Amino acid sequence: MVVIKKRDNVIPVDFGEFKLEFVANDKNIHKMESVGKKLEKEGEEISKTEDSKAFESLQGMVKESWTELFDEDAYNKVYAFSNGSTVDTMAYLLETITGVVEEWEKRSNSDALKKYLGD
């Protein structure tokens, strides 16, 4: 008999005080790619605007990105964790994206598949 264990595609993001869970399925991986591209594009636009307007745009962009990748509750937790700092919340977003991508790549390492499939 062959027993198949269900693979866990949840990547935890540990903030110490709380954890978020990123479900690394096709839809969410594409969403993360989309959010990354959007952050890059909007970041360029924000740098061209006035300081007060740039900050408001940054706040909206950060909240929208957290909400799209997780949910509004996740954004609220991270924003509170950063003591109400949009800049720190953005830094945590970038760290989260980088960490999730690295973990996902580690888990879906094609070399491991080659080992079992015989190249």
C-alpha angles and dihedrals in degrees: 000000000000116000117200118202116209111247117235111230096178114116112199119218107204119205093172093239093053141357131230122202122219112198103215099210127137094266095051095044089054089045090053091051089050093049090049092053091045092051090051093049096043091044089060091049093048092053088060096054134082118279098253093044091044091055092049090049091048091052091052093045093050094048092046092049095050090046093049094049097040120351141279091274089058090052091050092050093049093044090052090045088056091052091247096309116144091192092055091044088055091049090052089050092054091046090049094050092047093047095046092049091049092048092046092051090048092051095046095044108159091207089068090053092049090053091058097037095048098245 
